[in-house]
Amino acid sequence: MSFLNPWFLIGALSLVIPVIVHLVRRERARRTPFPSLLFLRQIPQKSVRRRRLRHLLLLVMRCLALLLLVLAFARPFTPELAETGTAERGRNLVIVLDTSYSMQYGDRFDRARREARSVIASAHPEDRIALMTFSEGYELVRPLSEHHEPLLSDLNEIRPTLRATDYGQALRGAESVLAEAEGRENVIVLISDFQASGWDRTRDPFPLNGRLIPIDVARDESTNLACTDIGLSPVVYAPKYEESLLVKITNFSDQRQSTRVRLWLNGHPIGEHRLELDARASRVVEFTGFALLEGSNRGIIEIDDDALSVDNRFFFVIEKADPLAVLGLESMRGESFYLEQALAVSRNHPYALLVKPAGRASPADLERANIVILNDVPQMSEAMISRLTRWVERGGGLLVALGRRVTAKTFNRAFARLSPARLEGRVGPNRAFELLAQFDARHPIFAPFAGPRSGNFSQVRFYGHIRAAAKEASTVLAHLSSGDPLLVEQSLGRGRVVLFTSSLDTSWNDLPLSPMYVPLIHQLLGSLHPVDMRGWYVLGEAIRIPQATSQMPVPVDTPSERRLQPGDGLSPDGTVFVAGEQGFYRLRTDEGERYIAVNVDVRESNLQKLNVEELVTAFGGPSEAPTERREAISSSSLTEERPRGRTFEWPLLVAAIVLFIAEGMGAKWLRERTTASDSSILEAKPGAAISSRAL
């Protein structure tokens, strides 16, 4: 015989209570005044012993009733006497256990493991049982087997993960296990808290090859606060963070909540706000004006702990970097005036522009530059053009802007290899103008301008340009209304060249006078030298390691201070890793230590329940009545699937109640008899008081 709830056997210690009461408690004889001792008679000693014997019988009844009650709650069962109601060959039973991080709420995961143990204990010896865990993906812990004991050991080792929930992946995993098993009844036991965010209804559900039995372990009403988003600039070039760091806090419960929002930077507290949030509402708080250290600055947004603490901390990184060196080469002084103004619009501008005449640029200037701009430069020395070509091939970014001093013949001869297009002839400047008619909204340069509120190029007038024919390996990113290319791009080695067929000043267009000029210049330079820096990533994302190559890998340490190795989340060439822990990953680069922040998927923070009946029906479940469905999803056990006749809690409970009633009736009868015998004693004399027990 085994027990489904063996911990209740500790209650057997309560058997000492009636024994202690029986030994300590003494009946106090009632004092009765007698006028005379003449009519008293002596009670034989053996009568007293018989009364004590009857008390011991009551004690045994009380102890036995308590013992039966303890055994009833421990739920004894005998698997060898069970009946499965199926064929003697048993069933294929797949237990699918939710290990997403919402299962860390309260004691949900402990409940889930108890339910899984209960399912295993209730199974017939001929049943083959498999154990799977799932979150965003699934993992087969143990395949189908008739050996049930190892499953209990496996359950003790399983822990919740930091991933979100995907019920479609879980059921696909269960189907893959059952696909290899034939000739038996198939049952899938899904143990979860059943979050609405874990089921994507847009995906086509598939019919299951078996019966789906859900067990819900989230009986309580959940309340949760989480930091769901932050808005920041991941790279800062000024000593202070002058912009607004915006933090979004969301209340996922149906009642009003309060919390404190704290900002930590490099382990030091920076500021704190107190918030009151209505039910199912979000609020944004702001932090600004804090100092930054050189390099990676580790930031944490923290709120007060609640029942689900894993989403109460949001990690991010702000990189304090030197501005990118931009070398502007012009043919005449003052032609880069609008360009200089566009690159100095704020204190946190990312570009340090150095403007020089094209004939005075030195090789040292070129080597220090990250981006070079040729602004209306018709030609350069062959040596400088050769150095510029090699510089681009090594990874440099070159922007070539034409103008009134550029002629097609001279330009084609000087920049034949560098230019992404061959110039054909000048158009204008004329009184008639052209407009920007078409651009590639998918390209990083124009992606921010694709939305309806992101800007409008229709008011920009182009009075002059140089007609160009793009090379075969080049891409035209924008056209004028005449069809001529306005922006042409090509890759050269590891670098990139962009050709702008009009001017960067007002000589050929009014673009510098429009609000589109500054963002367009920044997008152009950003595409030539991308700054691959994000404030944070989400668990499970593939992250490219900066400066890492297959020949020169960069060591990566996890938040738990463990060095990543190939095959352990790190790609074989050492250039990409998959984030598997929450917190800060440390990279040891040539420029020093850098950090990458990783957070959990905040979709899992929303604990709102899904309709379990709808989920079961969508995956080909049987059409049961709603009341039967509620019984099936209760977290007590598999009501319909559990075989009958194997547990004895109800008979034991009834026997305990009967013993309690019999003990109460016996105690009452004994008291009535004692009272009747005491009333037959006459008073001895006035004022005298004696104890009948003493006689």
Summary of the structure (lengths in Angstrom):
residues: 695
radius of gyration: 40.9
end to end distance: 52.8
largest distance: 150.8
contacts: 2144
relative contact order: 0.13
helix: 29%
strand: 30%
